Amino acid sequence: MSGRLDGKVALITGAAQGQGEAEARLFAAEGAHVVLGDVNDEVGGKLAAEIGGTWIHLDVTSEDDWAAAESVVAGLGGLDALVSNAGIARPPLPIANTPLDAYRQVIDVNQIGTFLALRSGIRAMTAGGRPGSIVLISSVNGIQGAAGIASYVSSKFAIRGLAKVAALEVGPSGIRVNSVHPGPIDTPMIQPAEPGGWDMRPALAQMMPLRRIGQPADVAELVCWLASDASSFCTGSEFVIDGGYLAGPSHGVHTEYADS
Ligand SMILES: NC(=O)c1ccc[n+]([C@@H]2O[C@H](COP(=O)([O-])OP(=O)(O)OC[C@H]3O[C@@H](n4cnc5c(N)ncnc54)[C@H](O)[C@@H]3O)[C@@H](O)[C@H]2O)c1
């Protein structure tokens, strides 16, 4: 049976758990050879072995790690798809109370890490002569603000901008760059920090028009399509996957489905 990513080499950052893990599993099932990068060597290494991928220790903020990643994909014959997915969030704090170090930490991983991913992805695709698809994971918080998470919102708006600049620069070479904007997704990022800890997921689900938060597999489907040739006319665009979250406030007005 043919897969949607047959014969492609794909690099996914933050691949050890959550959305990155779901993307790695789906990409492998669709025929890609997946290079999984993360700072969590133990969990990520086991996953790579399970799906027949290549594990690399990749801290997205490290230029040395990115140089090593470029060598690994060159050894695999080139790169066809890059998913820049690694990201962190911090507990909410008003701007007035936010220490500079805390702000910088999020910008380093989410924004600088995405810039380095994009740079290496473009270099690898150009060097390998295989123009492919680059997917940058932003957030609904890259389109709309949210109080208390200035560093996260700033970094995710920056990712949206980076995708547009890159799409303009590399479009003539056939490389595509798009950003993906998930709403709340059920991963460790929004799960209780410890067993029995505060769980924000039920309240989030209530805010959603679809009355549920997303699953990692929901996002993986969209990202797989963007990585595949089926999306070959898409570049420089924003792909929202949010259960209707950004559609606007519902003011409590809704219609119950009745089949009579
Ligand atoms: N979960 C959500 O509600 C949600 C919503 C919108 C966007 N996002 C974004 O989706 C992406 C994936 O998040 P997730 O929900 O799977 O979260 P997650 O916390 O489950 O996974 C994030 C992964 O990134 C890795 N990581 C952290 N710092 C890294 C670094 N410096 N270098 C390499 N890897 C690093 C972690 O080890 C982890 O495996 C992130 O960019 C996040 O901001 C998440």
The ligand as an SDF file (V2000), in Angstrom:
LIG
                    3D

 44 48  0  0  0  0  0  0  0  0999 V2000
   -0.6370   21.7610   23.6680 N   0  0  0  0  0  0  0  0  0  0  0  0
   -1.2350   22.8660   23.2670 C   0  0  0  0  0  0  0  0  0  0  0  0
   -2.3170   23.2280   23.7550 O   0  0  0  0  0  0  0  0  0  0  0  0
   -0.6240   23.7050   22.1560 C   0  0  0  0  0  0  0  0  0  0  0  0
   -1.4370   24.6360   21.5020 C   0  0  0  0  0  0  0  0  0  0  0  0
   -0.9110   25.3920   20.4600 C   0  0  0  0  0  0  0  0  0  0  0  0
    0.4170   25.2240   20.0920 C   0  0  0  0  0  0  0  0  0  0  0  0
    1.2020   24.3300   20.7630 N   0  0  0  0  0  0  0  0  0  0  0  0
    2.5920   24.1830   20.3050 C   0  0  0  0  0  0  0  0  0  0  0  0
    2.7610   22.8770   19.7820 O   0  0  0  0  0  0  0  0  0  0  0  0
    4.1340   22.4850   19.8920 C   0  0  0  0  0  0  0  0  0  0  0  0
    4.2210   21.1080   20.5380 C   0  0  0  0  0  0  0  0  0  0  0  0
    3.7910   21.2100   21.8900 O   0  0  0  0  0  0  0  0  0  0  0  0
    3.0910   20.0050   22.6650 P   0  0  0  0  0  0  0  0  0  0  0  0
    1.7260   20.4260   22.9420 O   0  0  0  0  0  0  0  0  0  0  0  0
    3.3290   18.7180   21.9930 O   0  0  0  0  0  0  0  0  0  0  0  0
    3.9270   20.1360   24.0400 O   0  0  0  0  0  0  0  0  0  0  0  0
    4.8050   19.1010   24.8560 P   0  0  0  0  0  0  0  0  0  0  0  0
    5.3010   19.8710   26.0240 O   0  0  0  0  0  0  0  0  0  0  0  0
    4.0720   17.8460   25.0780 O   0  0  0  0  0  0  0  0  0  0  0  0
    6.0310   18.7520   23.8640 O   0  0  0  0  0  0  0  0  0  0  0  0
    7.0580   19.6540   23.5700 C   0  0  0  0  0  0  0  0  0  0  0  0
    8.3200   18.8830   23.2050 C   0  0  0  0  0  0  0  0  0  0  0  0
    9.3480   19.8420   22.9250 O   0  0  0  0  0  0  0  0  0  0  0  0
   10.5440   19.4050   23.5450 C   0  0  0  0  0  0  0  0  0  0  0  0
   11.4540   20.5190   23.7890 N   0  0  0  0  0  0  0  0  0  0  0  0
   11.3760   21.4790   24.7370 C   0  0  0  0  0  0  0  0  0  0  0  0
   12.4410   22.2930   24.6620 N   0  0  0  0  0  0  0  0  0  0  0  0
   13.2030   21.8460   23.6280 C   0  0  0  0  0  0  0  0  0  0  0  0
   14.4370   22.2680   23.0530 C   0  0  0  0  0  0  0  0  0  0  0  0
   15.1200   23.3280   23.5280 N   0  0  0  0  0  0  0  0  0  0  0  0
   14.9180   21.5750   21.9920 N   0  0  0  0  0  0  0  0  0  0  0  0
   14.2520   20.4870   21.5090 C   0  0  0  0  0  0  0  0  0  0  0  0
   13.1010   20.0330   22.0220 N   0  0  0  0  0  0  0  0  0  0  0  0
   12.5840   20.7100   23.0740 C   0  0  0  0  0  0  0  0  0  0  0  0
   10.0960   18.7250   24.8350 C   0  0  0  0  0  0  0  0  0  0  0  0
   11.1080   17.8540   25.3560 O   0  0  0  0  0  0  0  0  0  0  0  0
    8.8550   17.9900   24.3480 C   0  0  0  0  0  0  0  0  0  0  0  0
    9.1550   16.6970   23.8610 O   0  0  0  0  0  0  0  0  0  0  0  0
    4.8160   23.5960   20.7000 C   0  0  0  0  0  0  0  0  0  0  0  0
    5.4770   24.4750   19.8060 O   0  0  0  0  0  0  0  0  0  0  0  0
    3.6470   24.3080   21.3700 C   0  0  0  0  0  0  0  0  0  0  0  0
    3.9410   25.6400   21.6820 O   0  0  0  0  0  0  0  0  0  0  0  0
    0.7140   23.5750   21.7870 C   0  0  0  0  0  0  0  0  0  0  0  0
  1  2  1  0
  2  3  2  0
  2  4  1  0
  4  5  1  0
  4 44  2  0
  5  6  2  0
  6  7  1  0
  7  8  2  0
  8  9  1  0
  8 44  1  0
  9 10  1  0
  9 42  1  0
 10 11  1  0
 11 12  1  0
 11 40  1  0
 12 13  1  0
 13 14  1  0
 14 15  2  0
 14 16  1  0
 14 17  1  0
 17 18  1  0
 18 19  2  0
 18 20  1  0
 18 21  1  0
 21 22  1  0
 22 23  1  0
 23 24  1  0
 23 38  1  0
 24 25  1  0
 25 26  1  0
 25 36  1  0
 26 27  1  0
 26 35  1  0
 27 28  2  0
 28 29  1  0
 29 30  1  0
 29 35  2  0
 30 31  1  0
 30 32  2  0
 32 33  1  0
 33 34  2  0
 34 35  1  0
 36 37  1  0
 36 38  1  0
 38 39  1  0
 40 41  1  0
 40 42  1  0
 42 43  1  0
M  CHG  2   8   1  16  -1
M  END
$$$$
